[in-house]
Amino acid sequence: MNTDQVKELIIKGIPGSTVEVADTKKSGDHFSAIVISDLFEGLSLIEQHQMVYKSLGKLLTNEVHALQLKTYTVSKWKKENK
């Protein structure tokens, strides 16, 4: 896997999201992602992360061995990144 493939899957699973992905070990199986979406509004952090995991499906346990996540609503992202 590469960062573009991971990003594409997340965007497909969470339409309209803004996604940044990094390959943390340059190994193609350990990634870090920031996902920003208004679909996260009103959801717990666990529910937000579950949405991202669902977008990756079976790849999460097969090709992606580690995924560090940070999820934000658009308003929370703007507030924390002024």
GUVEX-576261 format. One line per field, with one value per residue: residue in three letters; residue number from 0; x, y, z of N, C-alpha, C, O in turn. Coordinates in nm, 3 decimals. Layout:
<recs>
rest = [ALA:...] .
nr = [NUM:...] .
nxx = [X:...] .
nyy = [Y:...] .
nzz = [Z:...] .
caxx = [X:...] .
cayy = [Y:...] .
cazz = [Z:...] .
cxx = [X:...] .
cyy = [Y:...] .
czz = [Z:...] .
oxx = [X:...] .
oyy = [Y:...] .
ozz = [Z:...] .
</recs>
This chain:
<recs>
rest = [MET:ASN:THR:ASP:GLN:VAL:LYS:GLU:LEU:ILE:ILE:LYS:GLY:ILE:PRO:GLY:SER:THR:VAL:GLU:VAL:ALA:ASP:THR:LYS:LYS:SER:GLY:ASP:HIS:PHE:SER:ALA:ILE:VAL:ILE:SER:ASP:LEU:PHE:GLU:GLY:LEU:SER:LEU:ILE:GLU:GLN:HIS:GLN:MET:VAL:TYR:LYS:SER:LEU:GLY:LYS:LEU:LEU:THR:ASN:GLU:VAL:HIS:ALA:LEU:GLN:LEU:LYS:THR:TYR:THR:VAL:SER:LYS:TRP:LYS:LYS:GLU:ASN:LYS] .
nr = [0:1:2:3:4:5:6:7:8:9:10:11:12:13:14:15:16:17:18:19:20:21:22:23:24:25:26:27:28:29:30:31:32:33:34:35:36:37:38:39:40:41:42:43:44:45:46:47:48:49:50:51:52:53:54:55:56:57:58:59:60:61:62:63:64:65:66:67:68:69:70:71:72:73:74:75:76:77:78:79:80:81] .
nxx = [0.085:0.032:0.059:-0.120:-0.311:-0.424:-0.530:-0.716:-0.900:-1.001:-1.122:-1.314:-1.472:-1.553:-1.704:-1.626:-1.440:-1.132:-0.809:-0.498:-0.216:0.055:0.340:0.467:0.687:0.803:0.748:0.521:0.315:0.264:0.097:0.008:-0.267:-0.458:-0.783:-1.043:-1.369:-1.709:-1.891:-1.824:-1.937:-2.097:-2.034:-1.865:-1.512:-1.428:-1.629:-1.578:-1.324:-1.389:-1.539:-1.337:-1.179:-1.363:-1.376:-1.137:-1.166:-1.100:-0.835:-0.719:-0.637:-0.486:-0.306:-0.246:-0.083:-0.057:-0.219:-0.217:-0.436:-0.588:-0.872:-1.104:-1.371:-1.469:-1.498:-1.368:-1.108:-1.043:-1.053:-0.844:-0.626:-0.553] .
nyy = [-0.118:0.231:0.579:0.732:0.543:0.467:0.714:0.758:0.549:0.619:0.866:0.780:0.625:0.813:1.050:1.374:1.436:1.569:1.457:1.359:1.162:0.976:0.768:0.615:0.448:0.411:0.172:0.084:-0.026:0.083:0.353:0.700:0.907:1.201:1.298:1.495:1.587:1.683:1.487:1.366:1.508:1.521:1.261:1.019:0.995:0.733:0.636:0.796:0.704:0.441:0.479:0.549:0.316:0.137:0.230:0.138:-0.132:-0.479:-0.445:-0.320:-0.507:-0.677:-0.561:-0.313:-0.262:-0.096:0.196:0.517:0.750:1.072:1.247:1.497:1.735:1.981:2.234:2.198:2.145:2.392:2.555:2.455:2.496:2.762] .
nzz = [0.000:-0.051:0.044:-0.109:-0.190:0.056:0.137:-0.071:-0.027:0.225:0.168:-0.013:0.156:0.341:0.227:0.098:0.287:0.420:0.388:0.517:0.476:0.602:0.553:0.803:0.864:0.627:0.505:0.385:0.529:0.775:0.889:0.932:0.984:0.925:0.949:0.838:0.876:0.841:0.884:1.115:1.315:1.626:1.687:1.890:1.970:1.935:1.763:1.542:1.465:1.408:1.176:0.997:1.004:0.895:0.634:0.532:0.545:0.501:0.442:0.653:0.844:0.695:0.486:0.594:0.877:1.094:1.207:1.285:1.408:1.375:1.420:1.316:1.332:1.090:1.208:1.455:1.367:1.245:1.470:1.627:1.467:1.404] .
caxx = [0.000:0.102:-0.022:-0.229:-0.414:-0.492:-0.606:-0.829:-0.998:-1.067:-1.211:-1.427:-1.557:-1.601:-1.710:-1.611:-1.339:-0.997:-0.727:-0.352:-0.163:0.201:0.393:0.554:0.810:0.845:0.739:0.398:0.216:0.246:0.056:-0.051:-0.365:-0.544:-0.907:-1.128:-1.499:-1.828:-1.966:-1.786:-2.013:-2.185:-1.987:-1.754:-1.384:-1.430:-1.716:-1.506:-1.218:-1.455:-1.573:-1.215:-1.145:-1.459:-1.340:-1.023:-1.212:-1.008:-0.696:-0.668:-0.568:-0.400:-0.198:-0.215:-0.062:-0.071:-0.276:-0.233:-0.542:-0.637:-0.994:-1.156:-1.474:-1.411:-1.492:-1.263:-0.981:-1.019:-1.030:-0.714:-0.520:-0.566] .
cayy = [0.000:0.358:0.683:0.771:0.439:0.479:0.838:0.737:0.462:0.695:0.965:0.705:0.582:0.932:1.150:1.514:1.454:1.611:1.350:1.361:1.031:0.961:0.632:0.646:0.369:0.394:0.028:0.053:-0.093:0.161:0.484:0.800:0.981:1.306:1.297:1.607:1.569:1.721:1.366:1.329:1.593:1.450:1.125:1.005:0.969:0.591:0.625:0.859:0.612:0.325:0.517:0.541:0.174:0.076:0.270:0.057:-0.269:-0.590:-0.401:-0.275:-0.616:-0.752:-0.482:-0.202:-0.323:0.006:0.321:0.619:0.838:1.194:1.285:1.628:1.801:2.099:2.344:2.168:2.162:2.535:2.611:2.411:2.528:2.904] .
cazz = [0.000:-0.041:0.109:-0.198:-0.185:0.185:0.130:-0.162:0.041:0.332:0.105:-0.069:0.267:0.412:0.119:0.136:0.392:0.389:0.445:0.502:0.516:0.598:0.573:0.917:0.866:0.486:0.480:0.314:0.613:0.897:0.843:1.019:0.905:0.980:0.871:0.877:0.812:0.917:0.917:1.252:1.408:1.718:1.712:1.985:1.907:1.895:1.645:1.432:1.424:1.347:1.039:0.918:0.993:0.802:0.498:0.490:0.537:0.531:0.426:0.783:0.915:0.603:0.427:0.684:1.009:1.198:1.160:1.388:1.359:1.438:1.349:1.353:1.252:1.025:1.304:1.554:1.298:1.231:1.604:1.678:1.371:1.363] .
cxx = [0.089:0.006:-0.140:-0.344:-0.494:-0.582:-0.731:-0.938:-1.073:-1.165:-1.334:-1.525:-1.618:-1.602:-1.701:-1.506:-1.210:-0.905:-0.580:-0.300:-0.012:0.237:0.501:0.684:0.866:0.842:0.612:0.294:0.193:0.218:0.005:-0.147:-0.435:-0.666:-0.999:-1.259:-1.612:-1.916:-1.933:-1.865:-2.107:-2.143:-1.875:-1.626:-1.377:-1.514:-1.649:-1.399:-1.277:-1.496:-1.451:-1.176:-1.234:-1.423:-1.222:-1.057:-1.107:-0.861:-0.634:-0.594:-0.473:-0.281:-0.156:-0.204:-0.077:-0.125:-0.298:-0.332:-0.561:-0.757:-1.049:-1.280:-1.407:-1.396:-1.383:-1.125:-0.944:-0.984:-0.889:-0.597:-0.531:-0.432] .
cyy = [0.124:0.463:0.726:0.671:0.448:0.602:0.820:0.652:0.538:0.796:0.897:0.665:0.697:1.047:1.293:1.539:1.507:1.514:1.374:1.228:1.033:0.815:0.645:0.569:0.345:0.247:-0.012:-0.020:-0.025:0.306:0.571:0.880:1.088:1.311:1.406:1.594:1.618:1.601:1.316:1.406:1.507:1.307:1.126:0.979:0.824:0.573:0.687:0.764:0.488:0.355:0.505:0.395:0.105:0.109:0.188:-0.092:-0.371:-0.553:-0.361:-0.386:-0.693:-0.671:-0.364:-0.259:-0.224:0.133:0.413:0.722:0.962:1.236:1.415:1.660:1.923:2.212:2.321:2.186:2.310:2.599:2.577:2.449:2.668:2.960] .
czz = [0.000:0.014:0.022:-0.196:-0.055:0.185:0.044:-0.097:0.150:0.273:0.044:0.041:0.346:0.311:0.172:0.242:0.333:0.461:0.414:0.554:0.503:0.622:0.679:0.921:0.726:0.446:0.405:0.397:0.748:0.856:0.958:0.932:0.989:0.890:0.927:0.801:0.902:0.949:1.058:1.357:1.494:1.748:1.815:1.905:1.856:1.769:1.522:1.376:1.358:1.203:0.948:0.898:0.891:0.658:0.444:0.482:0.577:0.515:0.559:0.857:0.825:0.554:0.514:0.825:1.123:1.136:1.279:1.332:1.444:1.355:1.406:1.271:1.190:1.126:1.410:1.492:1.287:1.365:1.653:1.587:1.315:1.324] .
oxx = [0.204:-0.114:-0.248:-0.461:-0.616:-0.697:-0.840:-1.057:-1.195:-1.277:-1.444:-1.647:-1.722:-1.512:-1.759:-1.486:-1.181:-0.921:-0.542:-0.336:0.043:0.173:0.615:0.783:0.963:0.923:0.598:0.196:0.111:0.303:-0.035:-0.113:-0.467:-0.653:-1.028:-1.261:-1.610:-2.007:-2.005:-1.861:-2.186:-2.208:-1.799:-1.631:-1.326:-1.472:-1.663:-1.387:-1.221:-1.490:-1.461:-1.143:-1.188:-1.437:-1.210:-0.985:-1.035:-0.773:-0.513:-0.497:-0.388:-0.166:-0.041:-0.304:-0.105:-0.084:-0.385:-0.313:-0.551:-0.745:-1.043:-1.293:-1.300:-1.293:-1.314:-1.034:-0.831:-0.897:-0.822:-0.481:-0.521:-0.422] .
oyy = [0.122:0.438:0.754:0.710:0.437:0.595:0.863:0.683:0.522:0.809:0.950:0.670:0.681:1.131:1.328:1.654:1.493:1.490:1.405:1.186:1.085:0.746:0.682:0.618:0.271:0.202:-0.127:-0.071:-0.071:0.373:0.523:0.917:1.068:1.327:1.410:1.591:1.596:1.611:1.233:1.372:1.430:1.239:1.222:0.945:0.798:0.501:0.636:0.747:0.437:0.267:0.457:0.355:0.023:0.025:0.170:-0.169:-0.351:-0.621:-0.367:-0.358:-0.768:-0.709:-0.321:-0.299:-0.263:0.174:0.390:0.774:0.959:1.257:1.440:1.617:1.964:2.279:2.415:2.237:2.349:2.686:2.661:2.435:2.690:3.077] .
ozz = [0.044:0.029:0.074:-0.198:-0.056:0.227:0.084:-0.111:0.164:0.321:0.050:0.021:0.409:0.311:0.275:0.283:0.214:0.580:0.301:0.664:0.405:0.701:0.649:0.975:0.708:0.364:0.365:0.343:0.827:0.797:1.064:0.820:1.106:0.768:1.046:0.678:1.023:1.032:1.114:1.476:1.440:1.827:1.826:1.787:1.747:1.678:1.411:1.255:1.262:1.117:0.835:0.786:0.812:0.569:0.322:0.418:0.675:0.567:0.576:0.927:0.875:0.578:0.508:0.884:1.237:1.027:1.363:1.222:1.567:1.235:1.526:1.156:1.234:1.129:1.450:1.557:1.316:1.373:1.714:1.627:1.195:1.287] .
</recs>
